[in-house]
Amino acid sequence: MAKDRPDNSLLEVHLDFDTATRLPPTITKETSNTIEGLIKQRVLDELFDDPVLIKGGPKRKGDKEDGDMDFAKSKKGLGELYQDDL
């Protein structure tokens, strides 16, 4: 039981345990050449994955328009704001 164990006794014990992490992939000359070939082919085909900026994305509750900032101090307390969100 825990109350029978001396204080900080587990700090002196080395514990072994298994972790569920994947090993990083091994980088070989073949994989490097494959990736390099894919990149070169995409450049030749002009297939670029440029990110697209979405202006009309999903709005959250209480979002202001672009550039509009409200610096007025709230009259409600933090507890009341949390209660209103529920």
Residue frames as qw, qx, qy, qz and C-alpha x, y, z in Angstrom:
[[0.000, 0.887, 0.461, 0.000, 0.00, 0.00, 0.00],
 [0.332, 0.738, -0.027, 0.587, 1.06, 3.59, -0.50],
 [0.406, -0.836, 0.161, -0.333, 1.12, 4.50, 3.17],
 [0.903, -0.350, 0.178, 0.175, 3.51, 1.59, 3.91],
 [0.732, 0.426, 0.054, 0.529, 6.03, 2.82, 1.31],
 [0.446, -0.506, -0.108, 0.730, 8.72, 5.28, 2.49],
 [0.237, 0.897, 0.096, -0.361, 8.61, 8.85, 1.17],
 [0.320, 0.810, -0.398, -0.288, 10.26, 9.39, -2.25],
 [0.657, -0.272, 0.693, 0.122, 11.26, 5.72, -2.52],
 [0.742, 0.511, 0.421, 0.101, 10.26, 5.50, -6.18],
 [0.224, 0.944, -0.214, -0.114, 12.66, 8.33, -7.09],
 [0.276, -0.632, 0.714, 0.117, 15.58, 5.97, -6.50],
 [0.689, 0.115, 0.715, 0.032, 14.15, 3.06, -8.54],
 [0.126, 0.350, -0.576, -0.728, 14.83, 2.75, -12.28],
 [0.657, 0.340, 0.575, -0.350, 11.62, 1.70, -14.02],
 [0.080, -0.139, 0.743, 0.649, 11.57, 0.19, -17.52],
 [0.514, 0.506, 0.552, -0.418, 8.45, 0.59, -19.61],
 [0.422, 0.256, 0.661, 0.566, 7.49, 0.29, -23.25],
 [0.199, 0.542, 0.082, -0.812, 6.45, 3.31, -25.26],
 [0.595, 0.501, 0.624, 0.073, 4.26, 3.29, -28.34],
 [0.145, 0.815, -0.186, -0.529, 6.23, 5.65, -30.55],
 [0.862, 0.472, 0.144, 0.114, 7.08, 5.00, -34.16],
 [0.611, -0.355, 0.294, 0.644, 10.67, 5.05, -35.25],
 [0.265, 0.754, -0.171, -0.576, 11.64, 7.69, -37.78],
 [0.894, 0.438, 0.092, -0.013, 12.00, 6.39, -41.32],
 [0.656, -0.355, 0.378, 0.549, 15.45, 5.38, -42.41],
 [0.376, 0.854, -0.110, -0.341, 16.78, 7.74, -45.04],
 [0.741, -0.070, 0.528, 0.409, 18.55, 5.93, -47.82],
 [0.099, -0.314, 0.474, 0.817, 19.93, 7.04, -51.15],
 [0.028, 0.322, 0.853, 0.410, 16.99, 5.33, -52.87],
 [0.070, -0.762, -0.612, 0.199, 14.33, 7.22, -50.88],
 [0.151, -0.649, 0.053, 0.744, 16.17, 10.51, -51.39],
 [0.085, -0.109, 0.666, 0.733, 16.31, 9.92, -55.14],
 [0.002, -0.525, -0.831, -0.184, 12.60, 9.00, -55.20],
 [0.100, -0.804, -0.401, 0.428, 11.59, 12.17, -53.37],
 [0.153, -0.520, 0.304, 0.783, 13.89, 14.29, -55.51],
 [0.100, 0.136, 0.797, 0.579, 12.39, 12.74, -58.66],
 [0.022, -0.699, -0.714, 0.040, 8.85, 13.52, -57.45],
 [0.132, -0.761, -0.132, 0.621, 9.79, 17.14, -56.74],
 [0.145, -0.311, 0.534, 0.773, 11.42, 17.59, -60.14],
 [0.066, 0.353, 0.842, 0.403, 8.42, 16.05, -61.92],
 [0.056, -0.782, -0.572, 0.241, 5.96, 18.30, -60.07],
 [0.131, -0.654, 0.118, 0.735, 8.02, 21.37, -60.97],
 [0.110, -0.084, 0.710, 0.691, 8.09, 20.34, -64.64],
 [0.056, -0.514, -0.817, -0.257, 4.30, 19.69, -64.57],
 [0.079, -0.331, 0.092, -0.936, 3.79, 22.98, -62.69],
 [0.627, -0.514, -0.547, -0.208, 1.78, 21.23, -59.98],
 [0.181, 0.290, -0.508, 0.791, 2.30, 23.47, -56.97],
 [0.424, -0.585, -0.688, 0.062, 0.38, 23.12, -53.70],
 [0.096, 0.301, -0.182, 0.931, 0.14, 26.82, -52.91],
 [0.052, -0.438, -0.758, 0.481, -2.05, 27.55, -49.88],
 [0.054, -0.546, -0.481, -0.684, -5.29, 29.32, -50.72],
 [0.001, 0.070, 0.481, -0.874, -6.42, 32.10, -48.39],
 [0.156, -0.569, -0.766, -0.254, -10.14, 31.82, -47.65],
 [0.049, -0.289, 0.136, -0.946, -11.64, 35.23, -46.84],
 [0.632, -0.307, -0.082, -0.707, -15.13, 34.02, -45.94],
 [0.379, 0.098, -0.895, 0.212, -14.06, 31.31, -43.52],
 [0.492, -0.571, -0.656, -0.041, -16.17, 30.12, -40.61],
 [0.098, -0.623, 0.203, -0.749, -16.98, 32.87, -38.12],
 [0.392, -0.212, -0.785, 0.431, -16.89, 32.35, -34.41],
 [0.287, -0.825, -0.483, -0.062, -19.32, 33.80, -31.93],
 [0.370, -0.856, -0.059, 0.356, -18.29, 37.33, -31.06],
 [0.609, 0.034, 0.322, 0.724, -15.90, 37.84, -33.98],
 [0.098, 0.787, 0.076, -0.605, -15.56, 41.44, -35.10],
 [0.684, 0.724, 0.074, 0.058, -15.15, 42.63, -38.67],
 [0.764, 0.165, -0.041, 0.622, -11.61, 43.01, -40.00],
 [0.287, 0.388, -0.118, 0.868, -9.88, 45.90, -38.26],
 [0.464, -0.653, -0.110, -0.588, -12.68, 46.54, -35.73],
 [0.497, -0.024, -0.714, 0.492, -11.40, 46.31, -32.17],
 [0.459, -0.756, -0.250, -0.394, -13.40, 47.04, -29.04],
 [0.412, 0.259, -0.574, 0.658, -11.33, 48.38, -26.17],
 [0.490, -0.527, 0.052, -0.692, -14.28, 49.09, -23.88],
 [0.039, -0.215, 0.884, -0.413, -14.15, 47.37, -20.49],
 [0.438, -0.310, -0.781, -0.319, -16.81, 44.72, -20.02],
 [0.454, -0.461, 0.200, -0.736, -19.51, 45.36, -17.44],
 [0.942, -0.206, -0.138, -0.226, -19.85, 41.62, -16.74],
 [0.448, -0.631, 0.632, -0.023, -17.51, 39.54, -14.64],
 [0.202, 0.381, -0.862, -0.265, -15.65, 36.51, -15.96],
 [0.243, 0.132, 0.924, -0.265, -18.05, 34.11, -14.21],
 [0.502, 0.561, 0.345, -0.560, -21.03, 35.78, -15.89],
 [0.396, 0.586, -0.507, -0.492, -19.36, 35.55, -19.30],
 [0.043, 0.182, -0.980, -0.062, -18.74, 31.82, -18.82],
 [0.353, 0.327, 0.765, -0.429, -22.33, 31.36, -17.68],
 [0.503, 0.609, 0.011, -0.613, -23.62, 33.15, -20.79],
 [0.256, 0.455, -0.766, -0.375, -21.57, 30.83, -23.04],
 [0.171, 0.067, 0.975, -0.122, -23.33, 27.79, -21.63]]
